[in-house]
Amino acid sequence: MKGPRILIADDDASIRGLLRVIAQRAGLHADEAANGADALDLLDHNVYDVALIDLAMPHVNGFDLVDLLRHKSRRPVVIVLTALSRSGFRDLDPAVVHCVVRKPFDLDLLITLIVSAATALYERREQQARLTAFRDQPPEVRP
């Protein structure tokens, strides 16, 4: 699958649907997870450029999901979506979490964050893949 890819992890189906439509209209491929356990499974089998993570989810909550992402070598840009007050999420690891967007969110701001983060990371990964492919070619084949 070509193009930036995002994971939407939220237990609210209407929010997942809205974010999926927004992502698709922006040219992004979007997968959805209704809980943290499903999100972990998707993260183990796919490479994402951005992960939108709700903190209050069943099975594996967003806090645990963010903590588990700390150990992934190919970690997506993490944008946390939450209705919690600042004191409820202040301990999130800034090395993992790009930003926190409070619900109800400003749709234009969220779209800008998603598209810019997804595009930047996707382009970086594509450039790295091209460099690796070039390096792996024998010298006589290189242009």
N, C-alpha and C positions, 0 to 999 in steps of 0.2 A: 504494500500500500504506500503510494507516494504522497508527500505533503505532510505538514504538521499534524500531529495526532494528540488528542487530549483525553483524559479520563475524568469523568464527572462522577464523584462519589457523594451521594446525598440520599437520605432515606425518604425524602419528599419527592414523589413522582412528578409533581407539577414543576418543581424547580429543575429537576433533571431534564424534563422535556423542554422547558424554556431554554436552558443552557445548551442543550443539544441543537436546537433550531438555530440559536445564535451562532454556535460554532460552525454548523454546516453552511450557513449563509456567508460566513467569513472565509469559507474554503478549507475548513479544518475537518478532519475525521474525528468523530467523537464516539467513545464507548461509555456506557453507563454502568454504575454499580449501586445497588440499593442499600448496601451495607458495607462495613469495613472488610469483612471476610471475602466478599466477592471482589472488592477493590484489590485486595492483596493477590488474589488469584490472577486477575487481569494484569497486575503489575509484574507478576512472575513470568507471564507468557508473552508480554508485549513491551515495546519500547514507546514511551510517551514523552512528549515535549512539555506538556503541562498537565498537572493533576489538580483539579478543583476538589477540595476535601471539606466536607461538613464535619464539625467536631462531634456533634451529638448523633451518632449512628448506632444501630444495634450490632450485635455479634462482636465486632472489633470497632471500637470508637475511633474518631479522628485523631485523638491524642496518641493512641497506640499506633495508628497507621503512620503518623508523622514520625514517631520514634523509630519504627521499623524501617522507614525510608532512609534514615540516617546511615544505615549500613549498606545501602545499595550503591553499587559503583556507577550505574547509569541511571541516576535519579532525575526525574522530571522537575521542572520549575513547579513549586508547590504554592498554590494560592488557597488559603483557608477561607471558607465561608462559614460564618457563625452568627448566631443571635446572642451569644454570651457577652457579658460586659467585659471590659478590658481586663479586669482582675481575674476573669475566668480563663483567659488565654495568654497571659503575659509570660508564662514559662515556656512557651513554644521555642524550639531551637531556631535562632535566626540563620544558622548555617543551612537549615533545611527549608524553612518557610520563607518564601520570597515576600509575601505580604498577607495581611489579614483584611478581609472585606466583611464588614458588618451587614447582617440582614436587618431590615430590607436594604438591598444594595442599590446603588446608582448604576443602572443598566449601561449607560454610555461609558462610565469609568471601567466597569467590569469587562466590557467588550474590548476596550483599549488595552487593558492589562493582559487579557487572554491572547489577543492577536499578536501584540508586540512580543510577549514572552515566548509564545509557541513558534513564531517565525524566526526569532533570533536563535533559539536553541536548535531548531531544525536546520537552519542554514549552517550553523557551526558543525553539527554532526555530518552534514553532507560534505562540507569542506574537508573535514577530517577523513572521511571515507575516500575522497578523491586523492588526498595526499598519501594515504596508506596504500591505495591501489597503485599510484605512481611509484612509490618507493619499492613496492613488491615486484615491479617489472624489471627484467634484466636490463642492464645499461644499453645494450644494442637495440632494444625495442623502444626505449624512451624517445619521445619526439625531440 
